Amino acid sequence: MTVEDIARSPTTRARARQAPLGPHFDDILTALEPVGYTQSSLRDLVSGFIQFGDYLHRQGLTDLGQLRFHHVESFIATQPLRRCRSTYQYPISRGVRGARHLWRYACATGITTPEPAPAPVYSPVLEEWLGFLERHRGLAPKSLTLYRGHIRRFLESPGAGRH
């Protein structure tokens, strides 16, 4: 699968082909084929890849091998936030999804080397609480994964420590 199969606009195709993503774009799409995304979802992902690629281009990256996780984090920090029940916020955009997918792809294929992320300061307490939920409340692994994601986003959101 190629970007020409998904992107309708010549401008979009040209943006997809610029550095640093250009040489890898078709391979990224081919890697996504077995997942079974719909055409609409693939268009959204392509849009997200292009948003993130434009950001990387503006940051001066000329090769995907230069990509580091801090680029993903700094891009996500520039994206609009959605407030969830007035308690925490999380970034929303096609670009966020595209950046995360691209990071996983680049690491999995050896294009870039993943750096070990430092453990957040709250990790021991979160893991202890999740262990309690598993042992004493009988939560399933899938439920624990969902809880971990929601709690992590809450703890990392701006203003999480305010009353």
N, C-alpha and C positions, 0 to 999 in steps of 0.2 A: 504494500500500500504506500502511496506517495501523498505528499501534501496537495498535489494537483487533483487527487481523487476526492479530497475533502473540502479544500478552500475554493470558493467560487470566484473571489475577487483577485485580479492580477496583482493588486497592491498587497493583499494579504499574502499571496504566494511569494512575492518579492521580499516582504518582511521576514517570512519564515526561512528564506534562503540566505539571509545575511548572517555574518559571524556573530556570536560563536556557535549558534545552533545549526546553521545551514548544512554543514557536511553530515550532520547526524540525524537530521529531521526525519528522513524516510526510514532509517533504522529504528528510531523511537516509535514511529507509527507501526512498523512491522512487529515490534515487540508487544504492542498493545493489542494486536489482532486476536490472539488466543483468548483474551479476557472477554471478548464478546460485547464491546461497547456498541451502542446504537450510533447511527450517523450523527444524530443530534449531540450525543455525549462526546463523540470524537471531535465535532466542530468546536464544542466548548473547551475541550482539552487543547486543541490546536490554538485556539484563541488565548488560552492561559499560557501555553508555551511561548507564543509570540510576545505576549505582554512581558513575561519574564526575560525572554531573549532581548527585547528592546532595552529593558533595564540593564541587563548585563553589558550590552553594547555601549550604553551611556556610561557605564562604570569603567569602560576601557578593556573589557575582556575580549580577547581575540580568538581564544581557543577554549573549548569546553573543559579541557584538562586543567585549566586554571580555576575552575569552579570550586569554591569551598562553602561549607555550610553557613558561614557568616554572611555570604552573599544571599542565600535563601532567607536567613533571618532578617537581614536589613531590608530586603524586598518586601517581605511580609509586613514589616513594621510600617511601610509606606501605604499599605492598603486600607480601604475604609473598614470601619468596625461596625458590627451589629451587636446591639445590647440584648442580652438574653434575660428576660424577666427582671430587668433592672439590677441584676446581681453581678454579672460579668460580661465581658465583651470578647468577641472573637472576630478575626479578619474574614471578610467575605469578598471574594472576587474569583473570577476564573483563573487569574494569575496565581493566586495562592495555591490552588489545586495543581496547576501546571508546574509551578516551582517545586512543589513537593514530589510530584511524579518524576520530574526531570532529575532531581537530586537522587532519588532511588535508582533510576535508570543508570545515571552516570556512575554511581557506586557499584551497582551490580555488574556492569559491563567492564569495569576497570578503567573507565575513561578518567575518573578522578579517584582519589583515595579518601575514604571517609575518615574523618578525625573523630576520636572518641569524644562524645559530648560530656562535659562535666556534669556530675549528678547535681540536681537542684538541691538547695539547702533543706527543703521539706521532704525529700525522698525517704529518709528512714521512718518518719512519722506516717507518711502515706502508705508505705509498704506494710508497716505494722498494722495499720487500720484495715487494709485490704486482706491481710492474713487473718485478722479477727473475723472479718465478714465471711471468709472462706471456711474457717474452722468452726466457728460458733453459730453462724447464720446459714451456712450451707449454700452460699452463692456459687453459681456455675462460673467456670473460667471466662466465658463470653461476657457475663454480667460484670465480672471484675474488670475486664478490659474496658468496658463501657464506663464504669465508675471511674477508673483511673484516668481516662481521657477527659471526662467532665470535671473532675476535681482538679486535675492538672491545669486545665484552661482557667478554671476559677481562681486558683492560687497564683497564676501568672498574669492575671488581668490587672489593668491599672485600677487602683482603688480597692483591691481585695482586702486589704488590712483595715480599711476605714469602717467605722460603725455608723 
